[in-house]
């Protein structure tokens, strides 16, 4: 059986602006196509922070300038980012596969992810979003119940919660497409955060950490490998010191010990390590790989990156 990989693309694999994204996804797709050519089954997730910020800012400014329109909810901005990133990525990957003589459908699934309304992170927001605001504008946002954070010398920005994912609403569609041989792009930006209200789903004002959703997706699709792409080739201990220590291999026990020692911070590397640990502990014969795009292929062969195993 071909090994199934859930691969999470970071910011560098996507770029920021429309032109940058077009260029970036072409480079990323060449690497992804090599994996498919090597016999791997891919389910792809991706970040969306710059794109989300651009959409959120644009839609809110549009709402302010046009009397009959309102600001766009965070969940709607998330859906928009999934759509246009998926559009560029699936077309670039389709072309890269055809250039290798591989005829395979690439499908983007607009994905909703269930979160808990009582998640503690709703009282401890960490994700900064949108443009800088004046003190007066920030005060108006706070009156609406939004959280704001000040960056000295720059202004105020909105900050939102990052709750843990509990369930993937479209998981059956993702499984069906993957089992049918499609390359699937799903759970972009951590998924569209939703709350269950009876038989309905309501968008939540939050941004889910994409690494945690990628780990949950890998678990729910029974993947063999979770690969998370970031800026550096390897995970490092003492990464803020003058002498960081790169790691080629981590056991579950070592990873958990480093988490307790606060080696991975709160918002940078920690979600990648914790998602990897949770994924591996939920099954057998699994591994996680953390590296950058340039070393992704070598990392699959154990020649680069950081491998986490039981």
C-alpha positions as CSV (number, residue, x, y, z in Angstrom):
1,X,0.0,0.0,0.0
2,X,1.2,3.5,-0.8
3,X,2.0,5.5,2.3
4,X,-0.4,8.3,3.1
5,X,1.1,11.7,4.1
6,X,-0.7,14.7,5.6
7,X,1.6,17.6,4.7
8,X,1.2,21.0,6.2
9,X,2.5,23.9,4.1
10,X,3.9,26.9,5.9
11,X,3.9,30.6,4.9
12,X,7.1,30.2,2.7
13,X,5.3,27.7,0.5
14,X,2.5,30.1,-0.3
15,X,3.9,33.7,-0.4
16,X,1.9,36.7,0.8
17,X,0.6,38.8,-2.1
18,X,-1.4,37.5,-5.2
19,X,1.8,37.5,-7.5
20,X,4.0,36.0,-4.7
21,X,1.5,33.2,-4.2
22,X,1.4,32.3,-7.9
23,X,5.2,31.9,-7.9
24,X,5.4,30.2,-4.5
25,X,2.8,27.5,-5.2
26,X,4.6,26.6,-8.4
27,X,7.8,25.8,-6.5
28,X,5.9,24.0,-3.7
29,X,4.0,22.0,-6.3
30,X,7.2,20.6,-7.8
31,X,8.1,19.1,-4.5
32,X,4.6,17.8,-3.9
33,X,4.6,16.3,-7.4
34,X,7.9,14.5,-6.7
35,X,6.2,12.9,-3.6
36,X,3.3,11.7,-5.7
37,X,5.7,10.3,-8.3
38,X,7.5,8.5,-5.5
39,X,4.3,6.6,-4.7
40,X,3.0,8.7,-1.7
41,X,-0.7,9.6,-1.2
42,X,-1.0,13.2,-0.3
43,X,-3.5,15.2,1.8
44,X,-2.4,18.8,1.9
45,X,-3.1,21.5,4.5
46,X,-1.7,25.0,4.5
47,X,-1.3,28.2,6.5
48,X,-3.3,31.3,5.7
49,X,-2.2,34.0,8.1
50,X,-1.1,36.7,5.6
51,X,-4.0,35.9,3.2
52,X,-6.5,36.0,6.1
53,X,-5.2,39.3,7.3
54,X,-5.4,40.8,3.8
55,X,-9.0,39.6,3.3
56,X,-10.1,40.6,6.8
57,X,-8.7,44.1,6.3
58,X,-10.1,44.5,2.8
59,X,-13.6,43.4,3.7
60,X,-13.7,45.5,6.8
61,X,-12.5,48.6,5.0
62,X,-15.1,47.9,2.2
63,X,-17.8,47.7,4.8
64,X,-16.8,51.0,6.4
65,X,-16.9,52.8,3.0
66,X,-20.2,51.4,1.8
67,X,-23.2,52.0,3.8
68,X,-25.2,48.9,2.8
69,X,-22.4,46.4,3.6
70,X,-21.1,45.1,6.9
71,X,-17.7,43.8,8.0
72,X,-17.0,40.2,7.1
73,X,-17.0,37.7,10.0
74,X,-13.7,35.8,10.7
75,X,-15.3,32.6,9.5
76,X,-16.2,34.1,6.2
77,X,-12.7,35.5,5.7
78,X,-11.3,32.0,6.5
79,X,-13.6,30.4,3.9
80,X,-12.4,33.0,1.3
81,X,-8.7,32.3,2.1
82,X,-9.3,28.5,1.7
83,X,-11.0,29.1,-1.7
84,X,-8.4,31.3,-3.3
85,X,-5.3,29.5,-1.9
86,X,-6.8,26.2,-2.9
87,X,-7.5,27.5,-6.4
88,X,-3.9,28.5,-7.0
89,X,-2.4,25.4,-5.3
90,X,-4.6,22.8,-7.0
91,X,-3.9,24.4,-10.5
92,X,-0.2,24.5,-9.9
93,X,0.0,21.0,-8.6
94,X,-2.2,19.7,-11.4
95,X,0.3,21.2,-13.9
96,X,3.3,19.8,-12.1
97,X,1.8,16.3,-12.1
98,X,0.9,16.5,-15.8
99,X,4.5,17.6,-16.6
100,X,5.5,14.3,-15.0
101,X,2.9,12.3,-17.0
102,X,0.8,11.8,-14.0
103,X,-3.0,12.2,-14.6
104,X,-4.5,12.7,-11.1
105,X,-7.3,14.9,-9.9
106,X,-6.4,17.6,-7.3
107,X,-9.4,18.6,-5.2
108,X,-9.9,21.4,-2.7
109,X,-12.4,20.8,0.0
110,X,-13.8,23.8,1.8
111,X,-13.4,22.5,5.4
112,X,-15.2,23.5,8.6
113,X,-13.6,22.5,11.9
114,X,-15.6,22.2,15.1
115,X,-14.3,24.0,18.2
116,X,-15.5,24.1,21.8
117,X,-17.3,27.3,22.8
118,X,-15.8,26.9,26.3
119,X,-12.2,26.5,25.1
120,X,-10.0,28.4,27.5
121,X,-8.3,30.2,24.6
122,X,-11.3,32.3,24.0
123,X,-10.2,34.1,27.2
124,X,-6.6,34.1,26.2
125,X,-6.4,35.2,22.5
126,X,-3.0,34.9,20.8
127,X,-3.6,35.4,17.0
128,X,-3.1,38.9,15.8
129,X,-5.2,39.8,12.7
130,X,-5.9,42.8,10.5
131,X,-4.5,46.3,10.1
132,X,-3.1,48.7,12.6
133,X,-5.8,51.0,14.2
134,X,-5.8,54.2,16.2
135,X,-6.7,54.3,19.9
136,X,-10.1,55.5,19.0
137,X,-10.7,52.7,16.5
138,X,-9.5,50.2,19.0
139,X,-11.9,51.5,21.6
140,X,-14.8,51.0,19.2
141,X,-13.7,47.4,18.6
142,X,-13.5,46.7,22.3
143,X,-17.0,48.0,22.7
144,X,-18.1,45.3,20.2
145,X,-16.4,42.7,22.5
146,X,-13.2,42.3,20.5
147,X,-9.8,42.0,22.0
148,X,-7.1,44.4,21.0
149,X,-3.3,44.5,21.5
150,X,-1.0,47.5,21.2
151,X,2.3,47.5,19.4
152,X,4.3,50.5,20.7
153,X,4.9,53.0,17.9
154,X,2.6,51.2,15.5
155,X,-0.9,51.2,16.9
156,X,-3.5,48.6,17.9
157,X,-4.5,45.4,16.2
158,X,-7.2,42.9,16.8
159,X,-6.3,39.7,18.6
160,X,-8.4,36.5,18.4
161,X,-8.6,33.1,20.1
162,X,-6.9,30.0,18.7
163,X,-9.1,27.1,20.1
164,X,-8.1,23.4,19.7
165,X,-9.9,21.6,16.9
166,X,-12.4,19.0,18.1
167,X,-13.8,17.5,14.8
168,X,-13.5,17.9,11.1
169,X,-17.0,18.3,9.6
170,X,-16.1,17.3,6.0
171,X,-13.9,14.4,7.0
172,X,-16.0,11.8,5.1
173,X,-15.6,13.7,1.9
174,X,-11.8,14.1,2.5
175,X,-11.5,10.3,3.1
176,X,-13.6,9.4,0.1
177,X,-11.6,11.6,-2.3
178,X,-8.3,10.3,-0.9
179,X,-9.4,6.7,-1.1
180,X,-10.4,7.4,-4.7
181,X,-6.8,8.4,-5.5
182,X,-7.3,12.2,-5.5
183,X,-4.7,14.6,-4.1
184,X,-6.8,16.5,-1.5
185,X,-6.3,20.0,-0.2
186,X,-8.3,20.6,2.9
187,X,-8.4,22.2,6.4
188,X,-6.7,25.3,5.0
189,X,-5.6,27.8,7.7
190,X,-6.6,25.3,10.4
191,X,-10.1,25.1,9.0
192,X,-13.1,27.4,9.2
193,X,-13.9,27.5,13.0
194,X,-17.5,26.6,13.7
195,X,-19.7,26.0,16.8
196,X,-22.4,23.4,16.9
197,X,-25.9,24.9,17.7
198,X,-28.4,22.1,17.4
199,X,-28.4,21.0,13.8
200,X,-26.7,24.2,12.6
201,X,-23.1,25.3,12.5
202,X,-22.2,28.9,13.4
203,X,-18.9,30.5,12.5
204,X,-16.7,31.4,15.4
205,X,-14.5,34.5,15.8
206,X,-11.3,32.6,15.9
207,X,-8.3,31.2,14.0
208,X,-7.4,27.6,14.6
209,X,-3.7,26.7,14.7
210,X,-3.2,24.8,11.5
211,X,-0.7,22.4,13.0
212,X,-3.2,21.1,15.5
213,X,-5.8,20.6,12.7
214,X,-3.2,18.9,10.5
215,X,-2.4,16.5,13.3
216,X,-6.1,15.8,13.8
217,X,-6.6,15.3,10.1
218,X,-3.7,12.9,9.9
219,X,-5.2,10.9,12.8
220,X,-8.7,10.9,11.3
221,X,-7.5,9.7,7.9
222,X,-5.2,7.1,9.4
223,X,-2.1,8.7,7.8
224,X,1.3,7.1,8.1
225,X,3.2,10.3,8.2
226,X,2.5,13.8,9.4
227,X,4.9,16.3,7.7
228,X,5.0,19.9,8.9
229,X,6.9,22.4,6.8
230,X,8.4,25.4,8.5
231,X,11.3,27.9,8.0
232,X,14.2,25.8,9.4
233,X,15.5,22.4,8.3
234,X,15.5,21.0,11.8
235,X,13.8,21.6,15.2
236,X,16.3,23.2,17.6
237,X,16.7,23.3,21.3
238,X,17.8,26.6,22.8
239,X,16.7,28.2,19.5
240,X,16.9,31.7,20.8
241,X,20.4,31.3,22.1
242,X,23.7,31.9,20.3
243,X,24.2,28.1,20.1
244,X,21.0,26.4,19.1
245,X,21.1,22.6,19.1
246,X,19.5,21.0,16.0
247,X,17.7,17.7,16.5
248,X,17.7,14.9,13.9
249,X,15.5,12.6,15.9
250,X,13.1,12.8,18.8
251,X,11.3,10.1,20.7
252,X,7.8,10.8,22.2
253,X,9.3,10.8,25.7
254,X,12.1,13.3,24.7
255,X,9.6,15.6,22.9
256,X,7.3,15.6,25.9
257,X,10.2,16.4,28.3
258,X,11.3,19.3,26.1
259,X,7.7,20.6,26.1
260,X,7.7,20.6,29.9
261,X,11.0,22.5,29.8
262,X,9.4,25.2,27.6
263,X,11.9,24.6,24.8
264,X,9.4,25.4,22.1
265,X,7.7,28.6,23.3
266,X,3.9,29.1,23.0
267,X,3.0,29.9,19.4
268,X,5.9,29.0,17.2
269,X,7.3,25.5,17.4
270,X,5.1,24.1,20.3
271,X,2.0,23.4,18.2
272,X,4.1,21.5,15.7
273,X,5.7,19.3,18.3
274,X,2.5,18.8,20.3
275,X,0.5,18.0,17.2
276,X,3.1,15.4,16.2
277,X,3.1,13.8,19.6
278,X,-0.7,13.6,19.7
279,X,-0.8,12.0,16.2
280,X,1.8,9.4,16.9
281,X,0.3,8.4,20.3
282,X,-3.1,7.9,18.7
283,X,-1.9,5.0,16.5
284,X,0.9,2.6,15.7
285,X,3.7,2.7,13.2
286,X,3.3,6.4,12.7
287,X,5.9,9.2,12.5
288,X,6.1,12.9,12.1
289,X,8.6,14.9,10.2
290,X,9.3,18.6,10.7
291,X,11.5,20.4,8.2
292,X,11.5,23.1,5.5
293,X,10.3,22.8,1.9
294,X,13.8,22.6,0.5
295,X,14.6,19.5,2.5
296,X,11.2,17.8,2.4
297,X,12.1,15.1,-0.1
298,X,15.3,14.2,1.7
299,X,13.5,14.2,5.1
300,X,11.2,11.5,3.8
301,X,14.3,9.3,3.3
302,X,15.6,10.2,6.8
303,X,18.4,12.4,5.4
304,X,17.2,15.8,6.7
305,X,14.7,17.3,9.1
306,X,13.6,16.2,12.5
307,X,11.8,12.9,12.8
308,X,9.6,12.2,15.7
309,X,8.7,8.5,16.4
310,X,7.4,6.4,19.3
